[in-house]
Amino acid sequence: MAPAQCQHRYPFSCLDRVRTRLFSCHQRSSDRLNSDYYNAALGLFLVLREEFGEQALPQVIAETRKKEFLNGQELMEITNRTLRTDVRRLVETFSFPSTGLKTQPLSRAEVLNKGMQVEQGLQVTAVEARSPAALAAIQQGDVITAVCGTPITGPLDLEMALFRARHLDRVDVTIWRPAQGSISLSLPMGEATSRTTRSAGHVSVQSSRYLGNGPK
């Protein structure tokens, strides 16, 4: 699978799943693995930007341009040296808050066919028992329209919103539910799902036992 064919929908879930295998990705990987790796790579870039600021990646790119050829190991060494961090350690310790949700983008056809009073969002297709989503009373068939006031139109929006809210104990989730309309629910992100530690230039979000947000 070429990079252009991959859809970046689950960067943080994939980074949590792939971890240091990201550094051994090769072009002979299966389509599924390639998709996971490309998503995980985006997740790593976003974590680096969050931890080290907007100029972090341009600084790394500027250093890589001094090299005529570059392999994965050299890229990691340049990143470590430039940002004074340990990328492998960062990836090893990274984990992403899980929700217990399975979702799919809401299609325009479904909105029209079912007479939904919502323009866009993520439709909940399954909720894992005893997961944070279940504790928040999110139900199959609900449509997630916003998290912490940020509109949700697809899986990437949800991942980004949860990543930004990872330090919170709970997040406000706005859903649309048939026969009830728009409802605000509180999704727990507390002790089991978002205890965050920072040390030696790395981020760790301790995840729970629940299923992740990305595809399995």
N, C-alpha and C positions, 0 to 999 in steps of 0.2 A: 504494500500500500504506500503510495507516494504521500509526502506531507500534505500536499494540496487536497488530498482526498479525505484527510482526517478532520473530524469536527471536534473542536475544543469545547467540550461540554462539562467535563468532570476533572479539572486540573488538580484539585486538592484531594479528592477521593482517590484518583489514580496515583498521585504521589505517595499517599498513605499506603496504597497497596503495592506499588512497584518498589518503592524505597531505593536501596543502592543498586538494584538490578538495572536501574536507569542508566548507569554508567557502562553497562555491557550490551546495550542495544546494538543490533546490527541489522542490515537490510534484508537478511534472510528470515527475520522473525515473522511469525504469522500475522495476518491482518489485525487480529484482536490485540496481540502484543504490541504491534506498531502503534495502534490507536492509543493503548494505555501509555506507551512511552512518550508519544507526542503530547498527550494530555499532561503527563507527569512533568515533562520538561517545562511546559508552560507554568505548571504549579510551582516548580522550583524558581523560575524567573520572577514570578509574582511574590514569592516568599522573600527572595533576595531584595526586591524593590521595597517591600514593606519594612524589612529589617534595616536596610542600609540607605534607603532614600532613592529618589528619582534618578540621581546621577550615577548610581551604582553600576547599572548595566552599560551605559555609555563608556564608563571608565574601563570596564572589562573589555568591551569591544575595541576600544582604542588600543589596548595592549595586544589583543589578538592580531590586529592588523600589522603589527611589527613582524609577524611570523609568516613565512611563505607557505608552510604546511603546518597543520595543526591536528592532533588527534585528541580523543576524549580525555586522556590522562593529562596532556599538556594544558587543555582548556581548564581542567579542574585546578591544576597547579597555579595557573595565571589568576583564576578567580580567587583562590585562597590567598595568594600573595597581594593582589590588588585590594581586596576587601578585608584582609587580615582576619580571615575566618577559616573554618574547616567545613567545606561543603559536604563531604561525606558524613561527617558527624551531624551536620544540620539535617540531612536527609534521614539518617538513621533514627534521629530523635523526633522527627516530625510525625504527628498524627492529627487527624482531622475529625472534628465533632460529627458524630453520626446521628441520624434522625430516626431511622427505622422506616423511612418513606420510600416508596417507589412511585415515580411520577412519569408523565408524558406531556409534551407540549399540547396545549389546547388548540385544536384546529378550527379554522373559520367555519368549515362545513359542519362540524359538530355543534358549534354555537348556534348556527342557524337551524339545523335539524332538530335540536333539542330545546330550542327557544330559550337558551341561557341568557341571563341578563348580565353578561360579563363580556368584555372585549378580548381580554388576553389573560394568560396565566398558565400555571402548571396543574394539570389534573392528577389527583392522587389515585393511583391504581391499586395500591396495597399499603397496609400499615402493619408493621411487625408488632406482635403482641409484647406488651410491657416495655416498649421502646419510648423514647422521649416524645415522639409524635403521638403515640397512644395515650400517654399521660396528659398530653395537651388536648385530648379529645378530638384530634383530627381524624376524619373518617374517609373511607374509600368513596370516591365520587366528588369530594370537595375539590375546589379549584383555588390554589394558592395564588393570590394576586399581589401580595406585598409582604416584605419582611423588614421590620424596623422602618416602615414608611417608604422603602425602596421598591418600586414596581418590579414584579417578577414576570418575565415573558418567556423564559426558557431555563434549562438546567444550569447554564453558566451563571445566570443572574442569581439563582439560589445558592450556588457554591460561593460566589463572591460575597453575597450578603452574610452567609454563615461564617465565612472567614473573617470578615470585618467585625462580626459580633462575637468572636470567639472568647473575648475576655468577660463577657456578660454572663450572669447567672441564668437569665431568661431572655428570650427575644419575643417581640410582638409579631405575630403572624396574622395577616389578614386573609381570610378565605371567603369564597362565595359558596353557599350551600343551597341546593335546590329546596324550595319552599321556605327558606329562612333568610335568604339574601346574604348580605355582607356581614361577617362576624369577625371579631378580633379575639384571637386565642393567644395564650402564653406558652411558648415552647421552652421546656427546661434545658438549660445549657450548663447546669451547675456542676457540682463536685465530680460527677461521673463523666461529664462530657467536655468540660472546657477548662480544667485547671491548667494554667499556663505558667511555664517557667522560662526564664531567660538567663543564660550564662555563657560566657566565652564566645559571644557573637552568634548564638544559635537560638532558635525558637522551638519550643516543644509544647504542643497542645495535646494533653493526655486524653485519648478517646475512650469511649465506653465499649461495652461488649456488643452493642447493637450493630445491625447491618449498616453499611455505608450508604451514601446517597447516590453513588454511581451504579452503573450496570454491573451485574455479577456474571 
